[in-house]
Amino acid sequence: MSHDAPANKVSDVYSDSMVRNAREAERLNEQYHLLNQNIGYLLHPSITCRPEQAPEIADMGTGTGIFLSELSNSYPKATLHGFDISGDLFPPVENLPSNVTLSLMDIKETPPLEACNRYDIIHVRLISAAMNPEDWEPVVYNLQKLLKPGGALQWEECNFAQGRHYRGKAGCTISAAKSVGDAMRYGLKEKFAYGWSTLPEIMRSAGLIDVEEDIVSSDRVVETRESLSTNGMVAVFQWAKNVSARGMLGSIPAHDLTGFEEQAFKDIKSGCYVRFDIHIILGFKSK
C-alpha cells in the first residue's frame, strides 16, 4: 500500500509526446476499462497461477496502478508490485489496496539483482509511446530476467498504426476526427509500427516458450465504440497540442486546433468511431 522512494532521474521518452496529470489519469483509467470490455479478461486464460498460491505479480509501466488495483479483487493474497519511470500518475497511497506497492523503475535498464527470478506473472500494457524501435528487444530480455522459472509475461499493445475512423451510421460526419487521427498516426508512425507486430518473435528470441497471441477488435463490444473513440480523441488532442506548442515539423498550428477539436467530438457524437486491433501476447519462462 506504499510508494517506494524515487529512483534517479532517467530519460522519459513518453513525456515527449504525452502528458501526465489528473485529467490524463482519469482518461487512462477509463481507457483501461473500455479495452478490458473488448479483451474479455485481465489475465490470459492460459495463465494457471491461482489466487490461493499467493503469487508475486508485477505491472510494468503501471501508470495509475489500475491493473493491479483491479487484480487485487481476484488475488487478495498476492503481492502486487507496480513499476513506472514516473510517479506522476500514481494515486495517493491511501487509495491503493493493501497488497499493492508502486515504485519507480526504468525497464530499459538492467534490473536489480534482488528483483531477478522473483515474479510469477509480469504484465505490460500500452507502452509504445514510451519506446523507441531499438528498445523492444532489450526490454523483453530484462523482463524475462525478472520472471521465476515457469512464470508468465503478458503484454498488450494496440495496432494504432492501422487504426481508422469509420462511419457508424448513414449521414454521420467524419472528416475532422479522421484528419487529426491520421496526423497522430503519421507523427508517431515509427513508434506505432513496433510492439504489436514484433513482440511474439522477440519473446521467442529471448527464450520464452509457448508464446501465443490473441487479437481482438477495439469495437468488438459495440456499446464501447463511442466512449472509446471519445477517450482516444482526448489523447489525440493532448498529443496535437503538445507537439504544436513545441513547433514540431508537421504539427497542426495552435490556431487551427480549437476548430478541429470541436468538430472531431461532433463527428464522434454523430456516429463516427475508431477501430484498431488489440494484441495480447503471452509467453512463459522455461522451468
PEQUIPE-V923555 format. One record per pair of residues at least 24 apart in sequence whose C-alpha atoms are under 7 Angstrom apart, sorted by the first residue. I is the first residue (numbers start at 1). J is the second residue. Records with the same first field share a line. If there is no record, write none. Layout:
BEGIN
I->J + J
END
This chain:
BEGIN
1->93 + 96 + 97 + 98 + 99 + 100 + 101
2->93 + 101 + 102
3->93 + 101 + 102 + 103
4->102 + 103
6->104
7->104 + 105
13->130 + 131
14->129 + 130
17->239 + 242 + 243
18->238 + 239
20->88 + 89
21->88 + 89
25->64 + 89
27->231
29->66
31->228 + 231
34->224 + 228
35->218
37->221
38->218 + 220 + 221
39->216
47->152
51->75 + 77 + 78
52->77
54->78 + 79
55->79 + 120
56->80 + 119 + 120 + 121
57->81 + 119 + 120 + 121 + 122
58->82 + 119 + 121 + 122 + 123
59->83 + 122 + 123 + 124
60->84 + 123 + 124
61->124 + 127
63->89 + 90
64->89 + 90 + 91
65->90
68->100
69->96 + 97
107->139 + 142
108->135 + 138 + 139
110->142
111->142
115->146
116->145 + 146 + 147
117->145 + 146 + 147 + 148 + 149
118->146 + 147 + 148
119->146 + 147 + 148 + 151
120->147 + 148 + 151 + 152
121->147 + 151 + 152 + 153
122->152 + 153 + 154
123->153 + 154 + 155
124->154 + 155 + 156
125->155 + 156 + 157
126->156 + 157 + 158
128->191 + 192 + 195
129->191
131->191
132->191
133->191 + 194
136->195
137->202
140->203 + 206
141->206
144->285
147->285
149->285 + 286 + 287
150->284 + 285 + 286 + 287
151->284 + 285
152->283 + 284 + 285
153->282 + 283 + 284
154->281 + 282 + 283
155->280 + 281 + 282
156->278 + 279 + 280 + 281
157->195 + 196 + 278 + 279 + 280
158->196 + 276 + 277 + 278 + 279
159->192 + 196 + 276 + 277 + 278
160->185 + 192 + 276
161->185 + 189 + 192 + 193
162->276
163->274 + 275 + 276
164->274 + 275 + 276
165->272 + 273 + 274 + 275
166->272 + 273 + 274
167->271 + 272 + 273
168->271 + 272 + 273
169->271
172->267 + 270 + 271 + 272
173->267 + 270 + 272
174->267 + 272
176->260 + 263 + 264
177->264 + 267
181->236
184->236
196->279
200->281
203->283
208->283 + 284 + 285 + 286
209->283 + 284 + 285 + 286
210->283 + 284
211->282 + 283 + 284
212->281 + 282 + 283
213->279 + 280 + 281 + 282
214->279 + 280 + 281
215->277 + 278 + 279 + 280
216->277 + 278 + 279
217->275 + 276 + 277 + 278
218->275 + 276 + 277 + 278
219->275
225->273
226->268 + 273
229->268 + 273 + 274
230->265 + 268
END
